[in-house]
């Protein structure tokens, strides 16, 4: 279950990064 939470948190960070446009 902890692994699933980690994945969700990572997705949130990626979403935030994309929103900030840092990924581009």
MODELLER restraints for C-alpha pairs under 7 A, 6 or more apart:
rsr = mdl.restraints
at = mdl.atoms
rsr.add(forms.Gaussian(group=physical.xy_distance, feature=features.Distance(at['CA:17:A'], at['CA:23:A']), mean=6.00, stdev=0.5))
